Amino acid sequence: MSQIPVINSIEELAKFWDTHDVTDFAGELEEVREPAFERGAEAVVHIRLDSAQAQALRRMARARGMEAAKLVEEWVNERLRASR
């Protein structure tokens, strides 16, 4: 029986491997030549902030117990909903 969990999220898979050592699962590993994950309808958008903006964003996110990128995503979603 495999001890490696079946995970459909890159983030969850990263969390698993952050707390486990790949050598503990050497007998279960196999080489995969094609992508294991397909990107859905997601897109990555890069924005430039000056250091004061970035610091303020991180402070606001930390105060809400979230990552800065999630806070920005929340703001974008709010604006998109409001513009419909």
ZATIVEX-626270 format. One record per residue: residue in three letters; residue number from 1; x, y, z negated of N, C-alpha, C in turn. Coordinates in steps of 0.02 Angstrom, whole numbers, plus 50000, padded with zeros to 5 digits. Each point is the difference from the previous one (the first is absolute). Layout:
residues N
["Ala", NUM, [X, Y, Z], [X, Y, Z], [X, Y, Z]];
...
END
This chain:
residues 84
["Met", 1, [50043, 49941, 50000], [49957, 50059, 50000], [50045, 50062, 50000]];
["Ser", 2, [49985, 50047, 50045], [50039, 50061, 50006], [49991, 50045, 49940]];
["Gln", 3, [50054, 50031, 49979], [49997, 50049, 49946], [49998, 50070, 50027]];
["Ile", 4, [50013, 50008, 50066], [49998, 50066, 50031], [49926, 50016, 50014]];
["Pro", 5, [49976, 50056, 49975], [49929, 50017, 50010], [49986, 50019, 50072]];
["Val", 6, [49939, 49989, 50022], [49977, 50022, 50066], [49976, 50071, 49990]];
["Ile", 7, [50035, 50047, 50031], [49985, 50072, 49991], [49992, 50032, 50068]];
["Asn", 8, [49948, 50039, 50008], [49986, 50033, 50063], [50017, 50074, 50000]];
["Ser", 9, [50040, 50021, 49952], [50018, 50071, 49993], [50075, 50006, 49993]];
["Ile", 10, [50029, 50042, 50041], [50073, 50011, 49995], [50017, 50027, 49931]];
["Glu", 11, [49959, 50046, 49973], [50014, 50029, 49935], [49998, 49946, 49945]];
["Glu", 12, [49950, 49956, 50002], [49995, 49948, 49949], [50057, 49950, 50007]];
["Leu", 13, [50019, 49984, 50062], [50056, 49955, 50012], [50064, 50031, 49973]];
["Ala", 14, [50010, 50064, 50010], [50059, 50035, 49974], [50001, 49997, 49924]];
["Lys", 15, [49942, 50010, 49968], [49996, 49996, 49927], [50020, 49930, 49975]];
["Phe", 16, [49976, 49949, 50036], [50016, 49931, 49981], [50076, 49990, 50002]];
["Trp", 17, [50031, 50019, 50056], [50072, 49988, 50008], [50042, 50046, 49956]];
["Asp", 18, [49972, 50056, 49976], [50036, 50042, 49952], [50009, 49964, 49934]];
["Thr", 19, [49956, 49952, 49985], [50003, 49965, 49935], [50020, 49927, 50006]];
["His", 20, [50018, 49978, 50060], [50020, 49930, 50011], [50063, 49997, 50042]];
["Asp", 21, [50036, 49947, 49994], [50062, 49990, 50038], [49988, 49950, 50056]];
["Val", 22, [50019, 50019, 50061], [49988, 49958, 50058], [50034, 49932, 49993]];
["Thr", 23, [50056, 49997, 49965], [50035, 49936, 49993], [49960, 49949, 49959]];
["Asp", 24, [49953, 50024, 49960], [49957, 49953, 49963], [49951, 49963, 50046]];
["Phe", 25, [49992, 50024, 50061], [49952, 49971, 50047], [50035, 49973, 50063]];
["Ala", 26, [50064, 49987, 49997], [50039, 49981, 50059], [49970, 49941, 50037]];
["Gly", 27, [49973, 49952, 49964], [49972, 49941, 50032], [49934, 50014, 50037]];
["Glu", 28, [49969, 50057, 49987], [49936, 50017, 50030], [50007, 50047, 50059]];
["Leu", 29, [50059, 50028, 50011], [50008, 50051, 50050], [50009, 49971, 50070]];
["Glu", 30, [49974, 50035, 50049], [50010, 49981, 50070], [50010, 50063, 50041]];
["Glu", 31, [50036, 49994, 50054], [50013, 50058, 50043], [49938, 50015, 50041]];
["Val", 32, [49983, 50064, 50003], [49943, 50024, 50039], [50027, 50049, 50051]];
["Arg", 33, [49986, 49988, 50063], [50027, 50043, 50053], [49952, 50055, 50021]];
["Glu", 34, [49935, 49992, 49990], [49953, 50052, 50018], [49981, 50040, 49937]];
["Pro", 35, [49972, 50059, 50009], [49982, 50041, 49941], [49951, 49963, 49955]];
["Ala", 36, [50011, 50004, 49936], [49957, 49968, 49951], [49938, 50042, 49986]];
["Phe", 37, [50006, 50066, 50008], [49945, 50046, 49988], [49989, 50042, 50062]];
["Glu", 38, [49938, 50011, 50016], [49983, 50046, 50054], [49974, 50064, 49969]];
["Arg", 39, [50022, 50054, 50027], [49974, 50064, 49976], [49930, 50009, 50027]];
["Gly", 40, [49955, 50019, 49957], [49931, 50012, 50021], [49995, 50067, 50033]];
["Ala", 41, [49949, 50035, 49983], [49988, 50066, 50029], [50039, 50054, 49963]];
["Glu", 42, [50046, 49980, 49957], [50038, 50049, 49961], [50053, 50033, 50043]];
["Ala", 43, [50015, 50061, 49984], [50055, 50036, 50032], [50038, 50037, 49946]];
["Val", 44, [50063, 50009, 50011], [50042, 50037, 49953], [50010, 50070, 50028]];
["Val", 45, [49988, 50050, 49958], [50009, 50069, 50020], [50051, 50031, 49952]];
["His", 46, [50051, 50029, 50029], [50052, 50032, 49959], [49986, 50075, 49996]];
["Ile", 47, [50007, 50028, 49941], [49993, 50072, 49991], [50062, 50026, 49965]];
["Arg", 48, [50015, 50063, 50012], [50056, 50032, 49966], [49974, 50046, 49946]];
["Leu", 49, [50028, 49993, 49941], [49985, 50044, 49944], [50065, 50029, 49975]];
["Asp", 50, [49998, 50062, 49976], [50061, 50025, 49968], [50004, 49968, 49931]];
["Ser", 51, [50056, 50008, 49967], [50009, 49965, 49936], [49949, 50020, 49948]];
["Ala", 52, [49981, 50064, 49999], [49950, 50022, 49950], [49932, 49967, 50014]];
["Gln", 53, [49981, 49996, 50063], [49937, 49967, 50018], [50003, 49926, 49981]];
["Ala", 54, [50055, 49967, 50015], [50007, 49928, 49984], [49997, 49988, 49925]];
["Gln", 55, [50033, 50043, 49962], [49999, 49993, 49927], [49930, 50010, 49973]];
["Ala", 56, [49965, 50051, 50026], [49931, 50014, 49977], [49955, 49941, 50017]];
["Leu", 57, [50008, 49973, 50060], [49960, 49942, 50021], [50012, 49941, 49954]];
["Arg", 58, [50063, 49985, 49986], [50016, 49944, 49956], [49972, 50010, 49930]];
["Arg", 59, [50004, 50063, 49974], [49972, 50014, 49934], [49925, 49989, 49999]];
["Met", 60, [49966, 50024, 50051], [49927, 49992, 50003], [49982, 49926, 50005]];
["Ala", 61, [50036, 49963, 50040], [49986, 49929, 50008], [50013, 49963, 49934]];
["Arg", 62, [50056, 50016, 49969], [50017, 49967, 49936], [49946, 50014, 49947]];
["Ala", 63, [49974, 50061, 49999], [49948, 50019, 49952], [49936, 49959, 50011]];
["Arg", 64, [49990, 49978, 50063], [49941, 49959, 50015], [50016, 49926, 50000]];
["Gly", 65, [50063, 49982, 49983], [50019, 49930, 49996], [50004, 49966, 50067]];
["Met", 66, [50021, 50037, 50051], [50004, 49970, 50066], [50064, 50022, 50036]];
["Glu", 67, [50014, 49968, 50055], [50057, 50019, 50040], [49982, 50061, 50042]];
["Ala", 68, [50051, 50040, 50017], [49989, 50061, 50039], [49966, 49985, 50066]];
["Ala", 69, [50021, 49947, 50034], [49971, 49984, 50065], [49926, 49983, 49994]];
["Lys", 70, [49981, 49967, 49946], [49929, 49984, 49990], [49959, 50063, 49988]];
["Leu", 71, [50029, 50048, 49964], [49965, 50063, 49988], [49990, 50038, 50066]];
["Val", 72, [50051, 50002, 50041], [49993, 50032, 50066], [49947, 49965, 50041]];
["Glu", 73, [50001, 49933, 49999], [49950, 49962, 50037], [49929, 50016, 49975]];
["Glu", 74, [49993, 50007, 49935], [49935, 50018, 49971], [49978, 50069, 50024]];
["Trp", 75, [50046, 50048, 50001], [49983, 50067, 50024], [49979, 49999, 50073]];
["Val", 76, [50036, 49964, 50041], [49984, 49995, 50071], [49930, 49970, 50008]];
["Asn", 77, [49986, 49946, 49964], [49934, 49969, 50005], [49945, 50048, 49979]];
["Glu", 78, [50012, 50038, 49947], [49950, 50049, 49977], [49986, 50052, 50054]];
["Arg", 79, [50053, 50025, 50032], [49991, 50051, 50052], [49965, 49971, 50061]];
["Leu", 80, [50016, 49938, 50017], [49969, 49968, 50058], [49925, 49989, 49987]];
["Arg", 81, [49984, 49977, 49940], [49929, 49991, 49983], [49962, 50067, 50002]];
["Ala", 82, [50033, 50052, 49974], [49968, 50066, 49998], [49990, 50029, 50069]];
["Ser", 83, [50041, 49981, 50047], [49995, 50029, 50067], [49950, 49963, 50045]];
["Arg", 84, [49972, 49946, 49976], [49952, 49961, 50040], [49931, 50032, 50000]];
END
